[in-house]
Amino acid sequence: MKLIYSRPILRDLSQGARIAFARQFRLKTQDNLAEYLQVGGKCRRRTITRYETGERNPEKNRTNKIAEYLNVSYYAIKRYDFNEPLDIIYYLLWLDELFPNYHLDLRDVKDLDNDTLKIIKKFLIELDSMRLKRQKKVNYF
C-alpha cells in the first residue's frame, strides 16, 4: 500500500500511455485491470503491459471495458483517428496534461458558424476552467 500519493506522469500521447496514466491515477495495478478484463494465462499482466507500451492495441469493446473500470470516458483512452471533433478535443486535453503551460486561444476567431468550431470554442472554455481547478489543486480527472 502506498503511503504517499504521487501524481502519475504522462510519458507521451499514445493510447498506451493514456491508459497507463489513467490506471495509475486511479491507483490500480496491471493485475487489477487484467483480472477485471478476465485475461487468462500465467502472465495475465503481459497483455496489459503490451497495451500500455503500444505493442498491442485493445479492440474497441476491450477499450470500453478498460474505460469503464478506470472510470474515464471511452474518448479519453481510445485510439484517435481524428475523424470526430471529440478526438481533437480529447487530444488537446491530454496535450494540456503533457504540457500544462501551453495556451491556445480561439476566442477571437471570426465566423464561428461551423459546428466543429463552436464545439472547440466550448471546449477551450472548459479547459480554462480545468486549469483553474488544477492551480487550486482540485481533483478534476
Order of alpha helices (4+ residues) and beta strands (2+ residues): alpha-alpha-alpha-alpha-alpha-alpha-alpha
